[in-house]
Structure formats: structure tokens, C-alpha cells
């Protein structure tokens, strides 16, 4: 059996490494016509995937291997009959790091210290810190579990929420009691920090709305590394303007955040430009996924991470 695989960069082609005979790996950034009429695996660019998919028209493709975990913006644009796999296992660790970095930066006033440094000013501040804080983690999939693992050494009082109540036996965390999402109204008033690690679905849109923000205590911090639309931006602007709520967010709605948007300048708001998964850890991890798909398809086994079949 032979396979023709395309990847968007020479680096990824190199990282995938030596492969069995019969596997041809081509570099195709999907900005030009397809190099073959038949492609077994296509890996689109990391960003701007939706635009790149237009070049698949008329191409016989078996598997589209995405480089992102989320796929809500592209799933309806994938040609019929093409299987699609997401990049589960690639970004969770880096996104967990980003959640922790945002929480620590906000709690320890790092943005204020950077601004003081820019002015050459020695300005000390007392901070709330992270230890002993009541943290409400919403979402306990791959990203949520990565966040929980990284919080484990910070002596927080952690409560986990997911779609349904259950007990999860985790290799590193031990036994974790997970609360159901419908318990949020009772849990929010006790939370000093809320961390969102959920995917976007119609059910999770504006999960953190005005009512949810109003339920949080004054000064609570919202950390979002899931999707921007999990939070009602207008409600967040209102609460931040009144000094009620702080936020440290890697994702926003709309995205990118337009020039002049009030979130840019509101006090207590820390914004990162959707870079949760953008660390060097991505390169070997996506290469491992692509190599796994090749090996499985050569062996006649189904690919991993399939979220839409043919």
C-alpha cells in the first residue's frame, strides 16, 4: 500500500521523520493547486484553515488532519466524503500552561509591574496571589484536565464542572469529583477565580453571561482559554467598567478584537491574542499525530481523533 501525504511546511515534513517505503510526503501550503488529484492525508495550515479548504474542490482526499483542537469554524466547509480528524493531544499542555500563566499574571499584578518598568518606576503592590483561592474550573476534557494538573501544586481549593456529574479517576490527580453544569448558579457565588476550558457549542455560547458574572463575588477573576463566545463580551465590559470583575483571556468575541474596543483599555483586563497552543511543544506533537495517522492507515486501521467520518 502507498500513501500520498501533504503538509503545509518543510519543517513539519522534516519533523514527521523517516517513514516506511511507499509514503510520499509533499509540502503544500494550500495556496496553489493540489499537487496530486488523489491525496490520502492533507494537513492544512495551522491558521486560516477555512480559506485553505477552498483548494480541496475537485481533489480526492481521504483524511483531512487539522492542526487545532477546535473545529466549529471549519467543519461545515470540509468537502463531503472527506474524513476529518482534529489535533487532540497536541495543544492541551500548552493551553494549560497559558491558563496558569494568565491566572498568575492577573493575580500577581504582572501587567502593572510591566507598565511600571516601562516608566522606570519602582512601584510595589500587594497581590491576592493564587494559593488558597477558590478556583472553579469549567470543562474537564483534555484542556480542563491539563489546567487541573498544573493547578495541583498551587494549593488552590479546586471545584470542577463539566456537562454531567461524575467521578473521574485521573492518573495524576487521583479521584476527581466533577459537578454538573446545571450546578453553576450555586457554585459561582463561592468562586474567586473561574477558568473556562470548554469547547464552543450552541449550548456553551454565553455560558458566562450577565447573570453568571453577577453571581460572582466582587473582584473575581475570569480566565478564558476555551472560546471567546463562552463569555458575553458586552456583559464582561459592563462588569469590568464598574470594577466588579477582572478577566485574563486568551480568546475573545469578536476575534481578533477590533481597534478601539473597550476591552483593550479597561482596568483589570489582561488579553493574549489566542496563543494558548502556540508554543514550541506543538511541532513535535503534531508531527507525532501525523506519523500515527500514516502508520495506522498503512496498517489498515482507522485514524485517531476522527470527529467527522466520510
Order of alpha helices (4+ residues) and beta strands (2+ residues): beta-alpha-beta-beta-alpha-beta-beta-alpha-alpha-beta-alpha-beta-beta-beta-alpha-beta-alpha-beta-alpha-beta-beta-alpha-beta
